[in-house]
Amino acid sequence: MKIKAMKWLTAAPVALALAVSLAACGSGSSAPSGTPTDALAGSDQQTLDKYTTADVTPIDKIDKTKLGLNTEGKLEVGTLSDAPPNIFIDPSGKFTGYDNELLRAIAGKLGLEVEFVATDFSALLSQVSTKQFDVGSSSISTTDARRQNVGFTNGYDFGFMAVVAKTDSGIKGFADLKGDLRIGVVQGTVQDDYVTNTLKLEPIRFPDYATVYANVRNGQVDAWVAPSQQATGQVKEGDGTAIVESVVNTQNFTAYAVAKDNQPLIDALNSGLDAVIADGTWTKLTKEWYPDREMPTDWKPGSKAATLPQS
């Protein structure tokens, strides 16, 4: 597998995926933006800084009664059930993964309970926007297009994209994604936007990560353009597949989504995030869930004032 660090449970038939693809063209928040998605561009720290807060409100100054929660004292969180290592349900039935465990830690700093509910990514941001959920947790890339519909916390992780293909396909990476290849994506993702608007190809859209990967395995699609985290969580030895290229992209950090008009909750989550960064929880969870991943030198989580503990 080529990795570039750049600055910056069943298989669904393809016919079903095509139906999803056609539906996506007419659905507001899940439709591709129509503009090129510079998903593989280098890091632009000035762009990131304009969204990152200078500092945060001290935890003890946050009024938990004014967070605009659907149920006072509890975060109702929309997430996915099938996207390890970030967001998934473990064999015991618990919602877990890097993003969800980090959110639990943040909520703990705020003295809030957390209730997770499974949904599809294609619906998640609209559900957050309409306050069906207080928070969306799904390794969400914070694009400008998405900021028109929802608010975001400060970043807690960076994004990177991958190409997954069968080992005998001859596909070596992003440069090979052209012509009449059948390229799978999850509907409404940055990868959907990238294939549609930058590569100018029509992808086959699937509702979830497990389904698109199953279709790579059985040969219904030639390649999957995926978030690298989810690709790593799906590809197993003996599957006859591989992550053929992975490209780190720190241009759009990942963050938790909140309704745009709920600034008190965004501020509170930012405070909790800085707190779990300062006490080492963020570092511990990152090492636990990404044991082999290198951290880009030009990126850090939380507010501009956040301080990682000395290792």
Protein Blocks (a to p, Z undefined) as FASTA:
>chain_A
ZZdddehjaccdfklmmmmmmmmmmgcklpcehiacffkbccdfklmmmmpcfbdcdfkl
pcfklnopabghiacddddfklcfkbccdfkopaedjklmmmmmmmmmnopacddddddf
klmmmmmmnomafbdcehiacdfklmmmmccdddfbdcdddddddfklopabjklggcjb
dcdddehiaklmmmmmmnopacdddfbfklmmmmmmnopambdcddfklmmmmmcghklp
acfbdcddfkbccdddddfklmmlmmmmmmmmmmmmmnommmmmmmmmmmmbccdfkbce
hjfkbccddZZ
